[in-house]
Amino acid sequence: VGSLRVTNVISGDNPLRSFIRHGADGLAFTTAIGKIYFLTTSMVTPLTPTPVPAPVQITPEIKQLSLSTGDLVYNNGDGMIYASVLSRTDGLGPAITFGNSIVPINPTTGTLGQPVPAGSEPKKLALTGNRQFMYVALDGEGAVCRMDMASKAIGGRFSLGNDGPGKGPRFVDDMEV
Protein backbone atom coordinates (compact mmCIF):
# COMPACT_ATOMS: atom_id res chain seq x y z
CA VAL A 1 0.00 0.00 0.00
CA GLY A 2 1.40 3.34 -0.97
CA SER A 3 1.06 6.36 -3.18
CA LEU A 4 2.55 7.74 -6.38
CA ARG A 5 1.83 11.03 -8.15
CA VAL A 6 2.08 10.82 -11.93
CA THR A 7 1.90 14.39 -13.22
CA ASN A 8 0.33 15.46 -16.52
CA VAL A 9 -1.30 12.05 -17.11
CA ILE A 10 -4.58 11.81 -15.18
CA SER A 11 -6.99 14.75 -15.17
CA GLY A 12 -10.71 15.50 -15.21
CA ASP A 13 -10.59 15.39 -19.02
CA ASN A 14 -8.45 12.25 -19.06
CA PRO A 15 -9.58 9.95 -16.22
CA LEU A 16 -8.07 6.60 -15.30
CA ARG A 17 -10.03 3.74 -16.92
CA SER A 18 -8.37 0.51 -15.84
CA PHE A 19 -5.59 -0.37 -13.40
CA ILE A 20 -3.90 -3.79 -13.09
CA ARG A 21 -0.91 -5.44 -11.49
CA HIS A 22 1.24 -7.72 -13.65
CA GLY A 23 4.18 -9.93 -12.82
CA ALA A 24 6.17 -9.52 -9.63
CA ASP A 25 6.76 -5.76 -9.88
CA GLY A 26 4.53 -4.37 -12.63
CA LEU A 27 1.60 -1.96 -12.73
CA ALA A 28 -0.28 -0.79 -15.80
CA PHE A 29 -3.19 1.55 -16.38
CA THR A 30 -5.16 3.02 -19.24
CA THR A 31 -6.71 6.46 -19.63
CA ALA A 32 -9.79 7.75 -21.41
CA ILE A 33 -7.74 9.03 -24.36
CA GLY A 34 -6.42 5.55 -25.18
CA LYS A 35 -2.94 5.62 -23.64
CA ILE A 36 -1.43 2.74 -21.65
CA TYR A 37 1.15 3.47 -18.95
CA PHE A 38 3.54 0.94 -17.39
CA LEU A 39 5.13 1.40 -13.98
CA THR A 40 6.99 -0.68 -11.42
CA THR A 41 5.91 -1.06 -7.82
CA SER A 42 9.35 0.15 -6.74
CA MET A 43 8.23 3.63 -7.91
CA VAL A 44 5.44 3.66 -5.31
CA THR A 45 6.29 5.28 -1.98
CA PRO A 46 5.10 2.93 0.78
CA LEU A 47 2.69 4.32 3.34
CA THR A 48 3.92 4.65 6.88
CA PRO A 49 2.52 1.59 8.66
CA THR A 50 -0.56 2.31 10.72
CA PRO A 51 0.26 1.72 14.37
CA VAL A 52 -1.70 -1.14 15.87
CA PRO A 53 -4.08 0.50 18.31
CA ALA A 54 -3.53 -0.22 21.98
CA PRO A 55 -6.45 -0.35 24.39
CA VAL A 56 -6.86 2.61 26.76
CA GLN A 57 -8.21 1.96 30.26
CA ILE A 58 -11.06 4.46 30.76
CA THR A 59 -12.28 3.11 34.10
CA PRO A 60 -11.40 -0.10 35.94
CA GLU A 61 -14.25 -1.80 34.02
CA ILE A 62 -14.02 -0.06 30.61
CA LYS A 63 -11.33 -0.20 27.90
CA GLN A 64 -11.39 1.85 24.69
CA LEU A 65 -9.85 0.79 21.37
CA SER A 66 -9.59 3.33 18.51
CA LEU A 67 -10.29 1.29 15.38
CA SER A 68 -12.55 2.08 12.41
CA THR A 69 -14.68 -1.00 11.80
CA GLY A 70 -17.52 -2.04 9.53
CA ASP A 71 -19.02 -4.63 11.88
CA LEU A 72 -18.31 -6.80 14.94
CA VAL A 73 -19.24 -10.40 15.79
CA TYR A 74 -18.50 -12.46 18.89
CA ASN A 75 -17.43 -16.09 18.54
CA ASN A 76 -18.28 -17.93 21.75
CA GLY A 77 -16.25 -20.88 20.41
CA ASP A 78 -12.89 -19.12 20.81
CA GLY A 79 -14.00 -16.18 22.97
CA MET A 80 -12.82 -13.58 20.44
CA ILE A 81 -14.53 -10.58 18.89
CA TYR A 82 -13.96 -10.27 15.13
CA ALA A 83 -13.97 -6.84 13.47
CA SER A 84 -14.13 -6.00 9.77
CA VAL A 85 -11.52 -3.28 9.25
CA LEU A 86 -12.04 -0.93 6.31
CA SER A 87 -9.25 0.46 4.14
CA ARG A 88 -9.50 3.99 5.60
CA THR A 89 -10.39 5.61 8.89
CA ASP A 90 -13.77 7.32 8.87
CA GLY A 91 -14.41 6.61 5.18
CA LEU A 92 -12.12 9.21 3.59
CA GLY A 93 -9.42 9.48 6.26
CA PRO A 94 -5.90 8.10 6.14
CA ALA A 95 -5.33 4.58 4.81
CA ILE A 96 -5.06 1.76 7.35
CA THR A 97 -2.13 -0.48 6.36
CA PHE A 98 -3.83 -3.54 7.88
CA GLY A 99 -7.20 -2.49 6.44
CA ASN A 100 -9.41 -4.64 4.19
CA SER A 101 -9.08 -7.38 6.76
CA ILE A 102 -10.81 -9.27 9.55
CA VAL A 103 -9.10 -8.71 12.89
CA PRO A 104 -9.59 -10.86 16.00
CA ILE A 105 -9.78 -8.87 19.25
CA ASN A 106 -9.36 -10.30 22.73
CA PRO A 107 -12.29 -8.74 24.63
CA THR A 108 -10.59 -9.21 28.00
CA THR A 109 -7.36 -7.39 27.14
CA GLY A 110 -8.50 -5.34 24.12
CA THR A 111 -5.46 -6.48 22.11
CA LEU A 112 -5.61 -7.25 18.39
CA GLY A 113 -4.63 -10.58 16.86
CA GLN A 114 -3.22 -11.21 13.38
CA PRO A 115 -5.28 -9.47 10.66
CA VAL A 116 -6.67 -11.76 7.92
CA PRO A 117 -6.81 -10.09 4.47
CA ALA A 118 -10.44 -10.45 3.31
CA GLY A 119 -10.98 -8.31 0.20
CA SER A 120 -12.08 -4.80 -0.67
CA GLU A 121 -13.98 -2.90 2.05
CA PRO A 122 -15.25 -5.68 4.36
CA LYS A 123 -18.38 -4.64 6.24
CA LYS A 124 -21.15 -6.93 7.52
CA LEU A 125 -20.12 -10.14 9.27
CA ALA A 126 -22.15 -13.27 10.04
CA LEU A 127 -20.97 -16.35 11.92
CA THR A 128 -22.54 -19.72 11.15
CA GLY A 129 -24.40 -21.46 14.00
CA ASN A 130 -21.69 -24.13 14.32
CA ARG A 131 -19.00 -21.38 14.36
CA GLN A 132 -17.15 -23.14 11.51
CA PHE A 133 -17.38 -20.22 9.04
CA MET A 134 -17.79 -16.45 9.01
CA TYR A 135 -19.35 -14.75 6.00
CA VAL A 136 -17.94 -11.33 5.11
CA ALA A 137 -19.72 -8.76 2.90
CA LEU A 138 -17.20 -6.97 0.67
CA ASP A 139 -18.67 -3.58 -0.25
CA GLY A 140 -15.73 -2.67 -2.49
CA GLU A 141 -16.38 -5.73 -4.67
CA GLY A 142 -20.13 -6.20 -4.38
CA ALA A 143 -19.38 -9.72 -3.15
CA VAL A 144 -19.39 -12.02 -0.12
CA CYS A 145 -16.55 -14.30 0.97
CA ARG A 146 -16.30 -17.04 3.58
CA MET A 147 -13.60 -17.34 6.25
CA ASP A 148 -12.82 -20.75 7.74
CA MET A 149 -12.63 -20.05 11.47
CA ALA A 150 -10.17 -22.87 12.21
CA SER A 151 -7.58 -22.04 9.52
CA LYS A 152 -8.49 -18.33 9.09
CA ALA A 153 -8.38 -18.94 5.31
CA ILE A 154 -10.61 -16.84 3.03
CA GLY A 155 -12.44 -18.65 0.23
CA GLY A 156 -15.88 -19.31 -1.20
CA ARG A 157 -16.18 -15.82 -2.74
CA PHE A 158 -19.28 -15.02 -4.80
CA SER A 159 -20.59 -11.88 -6.50
CA LEU A 160 -23.89 -10.26 -5.54
CA GLY A 161 -24.45 -9.16 -9.13
CA ASN A 162 -25.56 -5.78 -10.43
CA ASP A 163 -28.86 -3.92 -10.26
CA GLY A 164 -28.78 -3.38 -14.02
CA PRO A 165 -26.71 -1.69 -16.70
CA GLY A 166 -24.91 1.34 -15.32
CA LYS A 167 -26.36 0.91 -11.81
CA GLY A 168 -23.38 -0.72 -10.12
CA PRO A 169 -22.99 -3.69 -7.76
CA ARG A 170 -25.33 -4.80 -5.01
CA PHE A 171 -24.34 -4.52 -1.34
CA VAL A 172 -25.26 -6.33 1.87
CA ASP A 173 -27.35 -4.32 4.37
CA ASP A 174 -27.81 -7.20 6.81
CA MET A 175 -26.76 -10.84 6.82
CA GLU A 176 -27.76 -13.95 8.71
CA VAL A 177 -26.59 -17.52 8.12
Rosetta blueprint (number, residue, H / E / L):
1 V L
2 G E
3 S E
4 L L
5 R L
6 V L
7 T L
8 N L
9 V L
10 I L
11 S L
12 G L
13 D L
14 N L
15 P L
16 L E
17 R E
18 S E
19 F E
20 I E
21 R E
22 H E
23 G L
24 A L
25 D L
26 G E
27 L E
28 A E
29 F E
30 T E
31 T E
32 A L
33 I L
34 G L
35 K L
36 I E
37 Y E
38 F E
39 L E
40 T E
41 T H
42 S H
43 M H
44 V L
45 T E
46 P E
47 L L
48 T L
49 P L
50 T L
51 P L
52 V L
53 P L
54 A L
55 P L
56 V E
57 Q E
58 I L
59 T L
60 P L
61 E L
62 I L
63 K E
64 Q E
65 L L
66 S L
67 L L
68 S L
69 T E
70 G E
71 D E
72 L E
73 V E
74 Y E
75 N E
76 N L
77 G L
78 D L
79 G L
80 M E
81 I E
82 Y E
83 A E
84 S E
85 V E
86 L L
87 S L
88 R E
89 T L
90 D L
91 G L
92 L L
93 G L
94 P L
95 A E
96 I L
97 T L
98 F L
99 G L
100 N L
101 S E
102 I E
103 V E
104 P E
105 I E
106 N L
107 P L
108 T L
109 T L
110 G L
111 T L
112 L E
113 G L
114 Q L
115 P L
116 V E
117 P E
118 A L
119 G L
120 S L
121 E L
122 P E
123 K E
124 K E
125 L E
126 A E
127 L E
128 T L
129 G L
130 N L
131 R L
132 Q L
133 F E
134 M E
135 Y E
136 V E
137 A E
138 L E
139 D L
140 G L
141 E L
142 G L
143 A E
144 V E
145 C E
146 R E
147 M E
148 D E
149 M L
150 A L
151 S L
152 K L
153 A L
154 I E
155 G E
156 G E
157 R E
158 F E
159 S E
160 L L
161 G L
162 N E
163 D L
164 G L
165 P L
166 G L
167 K L
168 G L
169 P E
170 R L
171 F L
172 V L
173 D L
174 D L
175 M L
176 E L
177 V L
